[in-house]
């Protein structure tokens, strides 16, 4: 009888552990979503090295991030304080040929300095590639 109770308890624990494993599976779609969100979060924080770490080195988006960093640094030199606010909504993520992904997004940006600001919004696509089992951004296309 004691063995049966122990066996029943072990089966229940095994069942609960297996249920937890299904909930803990990280899909490629969630990885892609996370990379995009973290990239834009790093830009908002003006953490340029972190932002560039989400890009394929020497890709179009990598150089666009470098250009944005230079632009923001120029503004900081002139105005001392620059705030960046980026909000992005990810509507659709598609995975192609296992190693490529595309996300359709809508975003708004506001760069504030002194009493001025530059605001824009638009929708477009962000393109990613799997590199060493991690997703990296390599290009984007936005309609402004």
JOBELUR-V934859 format. One record per pair of residues at least 12 apart in sequence whose ideal C-beta (glycine too) atoms are under 6 Angstrom apart, sorted by sequence separation. I is the first residue (numbers start at 1). GAP is how many residues later the second one is. D is the distance in Angstrom with one decimal. If there is no record, write none. Layout:
i:I gap:GAP d:D
i:I gap:GAP d:D
This chain:
i:39 gap:12 d:5.8
i:92 gap:12 d:4.2
i:127 gap:12 d:4.5
i:52 gap:13 d:5.4
i:90 gap:13 d:5.4
i:91 gap:13 d:5.0
i:108 gap:13 d:4.2
i:51 gap:14 d:5.4
i:126 gap:14 d:4.8
i:39 gap:15 d:4.1
i:90 gap:15 d:5.2
i:125 gap:16 d:5.2
i:88 gap:17 d:5.4
i:89 gap:17 d:4.9
i:106 gap:17 d:4.4
i:124 gap:17 d:5.0
i:124 gap:18 d:3.3
i:35 gap:19 d:5.3
i:88 gap:19 d:4.1
i:124 gap:19 d:5.7
i:122 gap:20 d:4.6
i:123 gap:20 d:6.0
i:48 gap:21 d:4.4
i:87 gap:21 d:5.0
i:104 gap:21 d:5.8
i:105 gap:21 d:5.9
i:122 gap:21 d:5.1
i:122 gap:22 d:4.4
i:86 gap:23 d:5.1
i:102 gap:23 d:5.6
i:103 gap:23 d:4.8
i:120 gap:24 d:5.6
i:85 gap:25 d:4.4
i:102 gap:25 d:5.5
i:84 gap:27 d:5.5
i:101 gap:27 d:4.4
i:83 gap:29 d:4.6
i:100 gap:29 d:5.6
i:82 gap:31 d:4.6
i:99 gap:31 d:4.3
i:79 gap:34 d:4.1
i:79 gap:35 d:4.7
i:75 gap:38 d:5.0
i:44 gap:40 d:5.2
i:44 gap:42 d:5.0
i:43 gap:43 d:6.0
i:40 gap:46 d:4.8
i:40 gap:48 d:5.1
i:33 gap:57 d:5.6
i:32 gap:61 d:5.2
i:29 gap:64 d:4.9
i:28 gap:67 d:5.4
i:36 gap:67 d:5.8
i:32 gap:69 d:4.7
i:61 gap:76 d:4.9
i:61 gap:78 d:5.6
i:59 gap:79 d:4.1
i:60 gap:79 d:4.7
i:61 gap:79 d:5.7
i:56 gap:80 d:4.6
i:55 gap:82 d:5.0
i:56 gap:82 d:4.3
i:54 gap:83 d:5.7
i:36 gap:90 d:5.7
i:32 gap:96 d:5.7
i:35 gap:100 d:4.7
i:32 gap:103 d:5.1
i:31 gap:104 d:5.3
